[in-house]
């Protein structure tokens, strides 16, 4: 779904996307929502077992969902 290696990882990224979309819909704009999502992905990548959260494929999928979606 988002390019993570596990279903758990994809679920965590799906939550990040949902929260970022909520920010966007609340009027924070696409750029602010994207920046928030990038920070959230970085924090997720810092957790053991989720290193790929900062991979290009994951970031592109999140960008598409948050900014383009």
N, C-alpha and C positions, 0 to 999 in steps of 0.2 A: 504494500500500500504506500508506505513512505520510504521504503528502501532500508528499513532497519532489518537486522538479522533475525529477530524473534518477533513473535506476536505481541509479547509484552512490550518490546521496544516500540513497535508500531502503535500500540495503544497509548503509550506515553506521548508519542509525537502527535497522535490524533487529538489528545487533550490539549497539547500546546497550540495546535491549529485552532481548535474550538475557542480557546481563551483569547487568542489573537484576533479571531473574527469577531468575538464579542467586543473587544476594544475598538476595532474598526467600526462596528455598527453603532457604538456609543459615541462616535464622532471624533475619535482620536486620529483617524486617517490611516491610509495604507502604510505610509512610511513609518509611523510610530508603531503600528501593529507589527510590521516586519522587524523593526529593531527589537521590540519586546520578544518576538519569537526567536530571533537569533540569540539573544541572551539566554532564553530558556533552553535552547538547544545546547548551548555551551555548558550550562549547569547540568543538563542531563548527561552530556558526554563525560563530565567529570566523575560520574558515578560508575562504579565497576560494572562492566558488562554492556555498557552503552556507548562505547568509544565512537561508533559510527554515526552518532547523532550530528557530528560536525562534518561528515563526508559531503562532498559536492552533490551527490545524487539526492541525499536527504534534504539538504538545504534548498535545492531546486524544487523538489516536490512540495516543500513547505511554502516556498515563495509563490509557486503557482496557486496553491490553495488559499493563501492569505491575500496576496496582492492581486492576482488575476481572477480569483474565484469569486 
